[in-house]
Amino acid sequence: MTQRKATWQTLWLIVGPRLPQTEFMVRDGVYLAPLTNEVYERFKLNEDASPRFSGNTDGYVVHYPPRDDVLSRYRLQIDVEGKEQDEAVAQAEQIANRLTTSLSLSVPGGRYFAGLRRVRRAGETQEFLPWSQSALVTLHTPPKPFKPGDIDSALKLFDRLENNPVAGNAYVHLQTAWQLQSTAGSKPLQRSILQHYVLCMETVVTGLAASLRKDQAEKLRLEERAFALAFAEELPRRSDKPKAIREASTKLRDISGANMLALIDLVAPILGIGEQVLENAKELYRFRSRTLSHPGRSRPEDFVKWLTAGPTTDKFCLADVVARAFLSGFCTLSAPTIKS
């Protein structure tokens, strides 16, 4: 039997530089209004995890990413349709986020914040504390004993991360991606997570390639000169001159090391990157360049391939596999090969 949708009323507390002095309907099903003293004191007593302040203020925000715990004398009511409470809360959260962003951009004086406090079915008096994505649980399998060499390998990486600027910068990007991905309810952060995974790989690739170019500077100059002379002789005979010029520009970028995909191909064998990881790395870079580096609306499903992992810590998402392969490969190179 299909469950019918019901109207759910969600109650939020909202803070911001300007709010109405009487109840105001923003749009159908969305209301702003001051709280009565009685209701305000009730919410004040019902604080769970928030620290208590004795300062002269009736409103504040405690940030528990990805949610905000808000105390305020003003309420935001959002009525939505849904079969289940969690469906209704998700819809209301989208509306609340859009509204606080819109107010923050249009009203001078500071940002607006809203925190969900209660939810109930319309026409009923029983209120529920809303479920909130405030914690993320990761399952860990029982540990196995160290294998010979585990500690030595870890210490070698530790020294590289501490002493090599390229490794240190890549490490910061990988740590940032891990921290963002560990934030519960992190869908709004997907773009940033993926950016930092790519930047980890890109930092390693450009750092190692710069060292290689320094060693082969004279060889590269000779290759560029030889190609330029050959192209100058060929161009007058080409009927499609615009296409020929574009192709020549790409080729020169490949020779000089300005083309990232060519650089990935160049450094992968040095880092011990396998064929499958190499192909994933180039596809990940193309995806970032197409989707994240240009204006446009990326779809949530576009990120599934790269950011979806298994339920335990030994199942890494694909972007993680690529980034860690490049960083660990760089850190395990012999010291003379790594030039900062």
FENRA-V375781 format. One record per helix or strand of 3 or more residues. SS is the DSSP state (~ for helix, > for strand). FROM is the first residue (numbers start at 1). LEN is the number of residues. If there is no record, write none. Layout:
# FENRA-V375781
SS,FROM,LEN / SS,FROM,LEN
This chain:
# FENRA-V375781
>,6,10 / >,24,4 / >,30,5 / ~,37,9 / >,60,5 / >,67,5 / >,74,9 / ~,85,22 / >,113,9 / ~,150,14 / ~,165,17 / ~,186,30 / ~,217,19 / ~,241,16 / ~,260,12 / ~,275,18 / ~,300,8 / ~,318,14 / ~,335,3
